[in-house]
Amino acid sequence: MSTHVSINPNTTVRVSLGDSGVERSTVSAVYDRVICHRSMVLVLAQAVKGIFPTVKLVEGGCDEDGFWYDFDFLTRPRAEAAKRIEWEIDEILHADLPFTRHCYARKRAFNMMERFGETYKAQLAKDADGDSVTLYEVGDFWDLTDGPMVPSTACLSPCSLHLSKLQRDGKTLVRVYGQDR
């Protein structure tokens, strides 16, 4: 047994439910949000990196309620930066950029992230389990991340953001948290 799950009016993803007995609406709602939020993690990182080119990407994540990314800024951005990032995200969404998945050997991914100046991501590639890691490309932006993603940025909806600071390993990082509007 299978069903279609709508991500937005332009895109449909097929989900196999098998004989799990789980209600379709529950599976569909969670599947939609998690896939979209996972994709928005990359868009968020791309937007922040576009506005603040010296920022270092630490890591991002998502769940059914939202998505976030932790950044290492040279100087902490002001609270109004959230609106500027939201605007940049809207521009990326309207650009209809495809999400392209790449699998590389850990060493090659490490070298790529080092070349991009992404020391945190390079370390994640180096420490990854297995022989290969997954990177996604969206526009001219690359990130070390798991998938799956939606087909393109046009499949996603605008979001609301807020910034907070957190401490990790003696460093003050900025977490940008996003939720659906």
Buried (B, 14 or more C-beta within 10 A) or exposed (E): EEEEBEBEEEBEBEBEBEEEEEEEEEBBEBBBBBBBBBBBBBBBBBBBBBBBEEBBBBBBEBEEEBBBBBBBBEEEBEEEBBEBBBEBBBEBBEEEBEBBEBEBEBEBBBBBBBEBEBBBBBEBBBEBEEEBBBBBBBBEBBBBBEEBBBBBBBBBEBBEBEBEEEEEEEEEBBBBBBBBE
